[in-house]
Amino acid sequence: MTRQDVPIVTIDGPGGAGKGTIAQAIAARLDWHFLDSGAIYRLLALDSLEAGIAVDDLSALAARSQALQIEFPTVGPQAGEVLLNGVVVTTAIRDEACGARASELAAIPTVRDALLARQRAFRQWPGLVADGRDMGTVVFPDAAVKIFLTASAEERARRRHKQLMEQGVSANLADLLQELRARDQRDMNRAVAPLAPAEDAISVDTTSMDVEAVIRTVMEQVEACIPNGGAV
């Protein structure tokens, strides 16, 4: 068997729809690898901001993208964290400035090309759950299960506000809603890999669903579409 035989579940959708939470939960239940593709862009965003690299310095961005050491531990004391060059940066990459830079980077074809191979390298046995905005359309178009999570902009902003408040970060709900809508427009209208569900994706509106309900819905698709329900 080859890497192409490794089963994949992709979970795409706009920011705040719950992709990361659901993808991590599904990966844990299946005991599969996990890829947070948005974190990869945020990691490059954080690295480039700290290094003072301009968003239009394409050669420098491409070089930095290849040098990043990225880890998404699934076991041990750092399980669930995001590591950049051996340092935990889970909270740092969720900063609004970092998110805005990541969205800008995602619209640059040369940056996307540089990070594409790195994302595909996460496809390892026994399987992979990947979340992002183009996992099912561009990165893993042959995925066995493709989910597209949605939720109203108001609900997504509310979730983000709640998350920030729990982290002790002050935030204005109205500002978050405005930023989220602006990001949606950038993601949906960018020339390269615009945000949209794959033709064979299952759309799930999470606005009125709790986490467990969404997990059950996704697991039903996994059990229906992957031999042995993804069991190893």
Residue, then its C-alpha position, 0 to 999 in steps of 0.5 A: m500500500t502507498r500513501q495514496d491509500v491512506p484514508i482521509v476525512t476533510i473538514d472545511g468551512p469558514g472561520g468559527a464554524g467549529k472545524g478545529t474542535i470537530a476535527q481534533a475530536i474525530a482524529a482522537r476517536l479514530d486514533w488518526h493523525f491530525l492536520d490543522s491547515g489553518a495553523i500552518y498558515r498562522l505559523l508562517a504568519l507568526d514567523s514572518l511577523e516576528a522576523g519583520i518580513a513584508v507580506d509582498d516579500l515572496s522569496a523570503l516567505a517561500a524560504r521561511s515556509q520550508a524552514l518551519q518545524i511544525e508539530f501537532p502532537t496527539v499524545g503526551p503532555q503536549a497533545g492538542e498543542v501547536l509547536l513551531n520550531g519546538v516551542v508551543v505557540t497555540t495561543a500566539i497564533r490565534d492572535e487577531a493580527c496573526g489571523a489577518r496576516a494568515s488570511e493575506l498569505a493564503a491568497i498568495p499563489t506562491v505561498r500556497d504552493a510552498l505549503l501544499a507539499r508540507q500539508r500533504a506530507f501529513r497523510q500517514w497511516p492509519g489515517l488523517v483528519a484535516d481541517g481547513r478551507d480547501m482540504g477537500t477541494v485542493v489539498f486532498p480531493d480524493a478524501a473518502v469523507k468531505i465535510f463542510l461546516t457552516a454557521s451564521a456569522e453572528e454565531r461564529a463571532r459569538r463563539r470567538h468572543k467567548q473563546l477570547m474571554e475565556q482566555g482572558v483576552s479583551a475583545n469587542l463582539a461587534d468588531l469581531l463580527q466585522e472582521l469575520r465578515a471581511r475575512d469571509q469575503r476575502d476567502m470566498n473571493r480570492a483567485v486561488a482556492p476560494l472558500a467553497p464546499a467540494e462538489d461531493a462534500i456533506s454540508v453541516d450547519t452547526t449554528s444550532m448544534d452542540v459539539e457532540a451532535v456535530i461529532r455524531t453527524v461526522m462519525e456517521q459519514v465516516e462509518a458509512c464511507i470508510p471500511n470498518g468505520g475507520a477502525v484500526 
